[in-house]
Amino acid sequence: MLDTHRIRVFRSVMASGSIQAAADNLGYTPSAISQQISALQKETGLTLFEREGRGLAPTAAARALVVHTNDLMGELSKLDSVVTDLREGRSGRLTIGYFASAGAEWMPNLARRLSAEMPDLTLELVLNEIPRRGGAPLDLNIVVEVAGAHDPHGSRRIPLAVDPYVALLPADHPLADASEVTLAELEGDTWISNDLPQAICSKILAASCEAAGFQPRFAVQAQDHYTAIAFVRAGVGITVIPGLAAHLSPTDSRVRTLPIAAPQPVRHIAAVVRDPGSHRAANRAVELLLELIG
């Protein structure tokens, strides 16, 4: 078995760029770091660093090894969390997955209320738009509905909200004072993307534009909500964004938010509870979410 402390030191040297820098970052002496690296090389039978000028350079073996220790460190971090929970008397854990706009709009209040009701609960919130490797399974996952999606066996899906898209226009746009707008009326505008092209929210918008008889030409690939809103605020163009994400924009006289007439893009948001029969905290979280959403 490899010594996990030596692996941590090795990863610090790789990330820091030198033994001296790793020593500074970890609070050790350079000689202590060198001893740990030497011991790890003996344990593995690998040459991890070679002399290069006055310093050391990682070998190909070192670069390969550090990649393969990523999952290990994630599992060790998880184990540390379990030990901390046991030591401090916390008996339950709830892991919730969320996407960005749901995180900004719902998760802070949900976390506050859950923590107040269940002070012994360890709550972990995970952005589910980024692929996960390792870590605890998601007990509750907040998702945008996708046709044909397969939930984990035994899980339960609960509808949470219907989220119509809105159009964000610069204040000097000819349609800025309209009560609503159609997608076709925006066809000739400069469009700003606010999500990745293959993301479900982009596909929902693309399908509605197709129904309106055109494909938008995105002149700005912002691909995130905050940046897209900033481009609109600067008068560069327009963006069509889920209503929940539009709440990220502070009150600003330079941006107008308009409802969209049919064919209106709409996303449906649901909660997937992995173990609804036995996870009281997950079920309570869904109840609180439905209260918060109204």
Disulfide bonds with the S-S distance in Angstrom:
none
